[in-house]
């Protein structure tokens, strides 16, 4: 797994949590 992949994945997760 690439670090960039995890980085953007973490950002998407945080955005979803803020939206929810």
PDB file of N, CA, C and O in Angstrom:
ATOM      1  N   UNK A   1       0.853  -1.218   0.000  1.00  0.00           N
ATOM      2  CA  UNK A   1       0.000   0.000   0.000  1.00  0.00           C
ATOM      3  C   UNK A   1       0.880   1.258   0.000  1.00  0.00           C
ATOM      4  O   UNK A   1       1.898   1.323   0.690  1.00  0.00           O
ATOM      5  N   UNK A   2       0.473   2.220  -0.767  1.00  0.00           N
ATOM      6  CA  UNK A   2       1.286   3.456  -0.817  1.00  0.00           C
ATOM      7  C   UNK A   2       0.883   4.426   0.295  1.00  0.00           C
ATOM      8  O   UNK A   2      -0.272   4.465   0.720  1.00  0.00           O
ATOM      9  N   UNK A   3       1.822   5.174   0.734  1.00  0.00           N
ATOM     10  CA  UNK A   3       1.509   6.139   1.817  1.00  0.00           C
ATOM     11  C   UNK A   3       0.504   7.183   1.303  1.00  0.00           C
ATOM     12  O   UNK A   3      -0.378   7.621   2.042  1.00  0.00           O
ATOM     13  N   UNK A   4       0.646   7.568   0.052  1.00  0.00           N
ATOM     14  CA  UNK A   4      -0.293   8.565  -0.503  1.00  0.00           C
ATOM     15  C   UNK A   4      -1.724   8.025  -0.474  1.00  0.00           C
ATOM     16  O   UNK A   4      -2.672   8.748  -0.170  1.00  0.00           O
ATOM     17  N   UNK A   5      -1.852   6.745  -0.796  1.00  0.00           N
ATOM     18  CA  UNK A   5      -3.194   6.125  -0.805  1.00  0.00           C
ATOM     19  C   UNK A   5      -3.812   6.246   0.590  1.00  0.00           C
ATOM     20  O   UNK A   5      -4.967   6.648   0.733  1.00  0.00           O
ATOM     21  N   UNK A   6      -3.039   5.898   1.604  1.00  0.00           N
ATOM     22  CA  UNK A   6      -3.568   5.960   2.981  1.00  0.00           C
ATOM     23  C   UNK A   6      -3.853   7.410   3.360  1.00  0.00           C
ATOM     24  O   UNK A   6      -4.810   7.707   4.075  1.00  0.00           O
ATOM     25  N   UNK A   7      -2.999   8.306   2.863  1.00  0.00           N
ATOM     26  CA  UNK A   7      -3.179   9.730   3.210  1.00  0.00           C
ATOM     27  C   UNK A   7      -4.527  10.237   2.694  1.00  0.00           C
ATOM     28  O   UNK A   7      -5.306  10.808   3.459  1.00  0.00           O
ATOM     29  N   UNK A   8      -4.806  10.035   1.416  1.00  0.00           N
ATOM     30  CA  UNK A   8      -6.071  10.544   0.858  1.00  0.00           C
ATOM     31  C   UNK A   8      -7.247   9.753   1.449  1.00  0.00           C
ATOM     32  O   UNK A   8      -8.335  10.293   1.655  1.00  0.00           O
ATOM     33  N   UNK A   9      -7.006   8.477   1.714  1.00  0.00           N
ATOM     34  CA  UNK A   9      -8.103   7.681   2.295  1.00  0.00           C
ATOM     35  C   UNK A   9      -8.482   8.260   3.656  1.00  0.00           C
ATOM     36  O   UNK A   9      -9.661   8.358   3.998  1.00  0.00           O
ATOM     37  N   UNK A  10      -7.467   8.639   4.421  1.00  0.00           N
ATOM     38  CA  UNK A  10      -7.731   9.193   5.773  1.00  0.00           C
ATOM     39  C   UNK A  10      -8.490  10.521   5.630  1.00  0.00           C
ATOM     40  O   UNK A  10      -9.393  10.817   6.412  1.00  0.00           O
ATOM     41  N   UNK A  11      -8.113  11.305   4.629  1.00  0.00           N
ATOM     42  CA  UNK A  11      -8.790  12.596   4.427  1.00  0.00           C
ATOM     43  C   UNK A  11     -10.261  12.358   4.072  1.00  0.00           C
ATOM     44  O   UNK A  11     -11.143  13.050   4.579  1.00  0.00           O
ATOM     45  N   UNK A  12     -10.517  11.393   3.215  1.00  0.00           N
ATOM     46  CA  UNK A  12     -11.913  11.097   2.822  1.00  0.00           C
ATOM     47  C   UNK A  12     -12.704  10.648   4.047  1.00  0.00           C
ATOM     48  O   UNK A  12     -13.859  11.033   4.228  1.00  0.00           O
ATOM     49  N   UNK A  13     -12.070   9.834   4.880  1.00  0.00           N
ATOM     50  CA  UNK A  13     -12.771   9.338   6.089  1.00  0.00           C
ATOM     51  C   UNK A  13     -13.126  10.525   6.992  1.00  0.00           C
ATOM     52  O   UNK A  13     -14.248  10.620   7.489  1.00  0.00           O
ATOM     53  N   UNK A  14     -12.172  11.416   7.196  1.00  0.00           N
ATOM     54  CA  UNK A  14     -12.424  12.570   8.075  1.00  0.00           C
ATOM     55  C   UNK A  14     -13.549  13.435   7.494  1.00  0.00           C
ATOM     56  O   UNK A  14     -14.416  13.908   8.227  1.00  0.00           O
ATOM     57  N   UNK A  15     -13.526  13.635   6.182  1.00  0.00           N
ATOM     58  CA  UNK A  15     -14.575  14.466   5.558  1.00  0.00           C
ATOM     59  C   UNK A  15     -15.936  13.813   5.751  1.00  0.00           C
ATOM     60  O   UNK A  15     -16.921  14.498   6.027  1.00  0.00           O
ATOM     61  N   UNK A  16     -15.996  12.503   5.607  1.00  0.00           N
ATOM     62  CA  UNK A  16     -17.302  11.802   5.759  1.00  0.00           C
ATOM     63  C   UNK A  16     -17.780  11.962   7.206  1.00  0.00           C
ATOM     64  O   UNK A  16     -18.964  12.193   7.454  1.00  0.00           O
ATOM     65  N   UNK A  17     -16.870  11.841   8.136  1.00  0.00           N
ATOM     66  CA  UNK A  17     -17.281  11.962   9.552  1.00  0.00           C
ATOM     67  C   UNK A  17     -17.795  13.377   9.831  1.00  0.00           C
ATOM     68  O   UNK A  17     -18.777  13.551  10.553  1.00  0.00           O
ATOM     69  N   UNK A  18     -17.141  14.369   9.266  1.00  0.00           N
ATOM     70  CA  UNK A  18     -17.575  15.773   9.499  1.00  0.00           C
ATOM     71  C   UNK A  18     -18.944  15.994   8.844  1.00  0.00           C
ATOM     72  O   UNK A  18     -19.800  16.689   9.393  1.00  0.00           O
ATOM     73  N   UNK A  19     -19.138  15.394   7.664  1.00  0.00           N
ATOM     74  CA  UNK A  19     -20.422  15.571   6.963  1.00  0.00           C
ATOM     75  C   UNK A  19     -21.545  14.880   7.733  1.00  0.00           C
ATOM     76  O   UNK A  19     -22.638  15.428   7.871  1.00  0.00           O
ATOM     77  N   UNK A  20     -21.274  13.683   8.231  1.00  0.00           N
ATOM     78  CA  UNK A  20     -22.308  12.913   8.936  1.00  0.00           C
ATOM     79  C   UNK A  20     -22.803  13.700  10.146  1.00  0.00           C
ATOM     80  O   UNK A  20     -23.676  13.227  10.875  1.00  0.00           O
TER      81      UNK A  20
END
